[in-house]
Amino acid sequence: MLNRRHFIKLSAVGAASVKVYGLSGCTSATATTNRLPIVISTWDFGIEANKEAWKTLSKGGRALDAVEAGVRIPEADMENHTVGRAGYPDRDGHVTLDACIMDEKGNCGAVAAMEYIAHPISVARMVMEKSPHVLLVGEGATQFAIEQGLKKEKLLTPESEKAWKKWLVKKQYKPVINIENDRKPGNKFNHDTIGMLAIDKHGNISGACTTSGMAFKMHGRVGDSPIIGAGLYIDNAVGGATSTGVGEEVIRNVGSFLVVELMRQGLSPEAACKEAVQRIINKKPETAKEIQVGFLAINKKGEYGAYAIQEGFSYAVCDTEKQDRLIDGKFFYESTEDKE
Ligand code: SD4
């Protein structure tokens, strides 16, 4: 499975076409919506998460409440081994979770490498609203969550434990490209992240990002997802961005902040995401061929777009027109795995 992508090649035009599912009249990844609210999120599990966020947004609620409620759906999903309570453990068998949240006023909160608490996004929000800090990690994050009244529970599910024990046989420590997007039945070896961006009817933007990180990572490893500016960034005057994929490369390039700054300079969300991905490729061209990183962004006008290193990154869009749209993001490297 680790070699399931046999070849990658740079697409001649830099990107393949974008497929849009389920909506006539919406054929561009940089689509504009004149009707707020809107919520977008990474990967196909974003569809269900968006629907939950929509319950808040469609009633005129705040984007911050919507993104927290939305990403709690994959966090609670016992079939989801990449986010929240059923996440795969690290190589020592600990389930450690990362999350961050940011609102329209520039307030933000995060937790990293937190054990025993099923909804890290809600703890991140508590850090933002009920502590003077931005980021709590490890035991301190767990202690804070318990003090706030959250339940301490064992998160390692029997299925996750089985997968971990299987991994221990070879102990191969290598991120797998796009395994996130593998929809083959029975394949649960995922390591993706939900990043969600919403604009409410008042035009205010908020975002949330939550993950169990890379499956079987080193104990204590933290990726981009809980790092404000890397896994998520919001500037209410400009827009928001979030990321998925190998967090180390996103942190090195302060990816989500970069995307927002590029939109501030006038780039469309898609063009800003593309430039941020290009930076990662330029800095480490050989590494980039072997990994996936995807960015998703929205600007103040409600235009959205995405770009990834590799083919296979999808994102979900929900607005007044349609609540369950899944869009294939553009990319630099084309997969030939199903084309041989
Ligand atoms: C991390 N960015 O921990 C996350 C994992 C992820 O697709 O998004 N995988 O590095």
Boltz pocket constraint, residues with backbone or C-beta under 6 A from the ligand:
constraints:
  - pocket:
      binder: B
      contacts: [[A, 180], [A, 191], [A, 192], [A, 193], [A, 211], [A, 212], [A, 213], [A, 214], [A, 222], [A, 223], [A, 224], [A, 225], [A, 243], [A, 244], [A, 245], [A, 246], [A, 247], [A, 248]]
      max_distance: 6.0
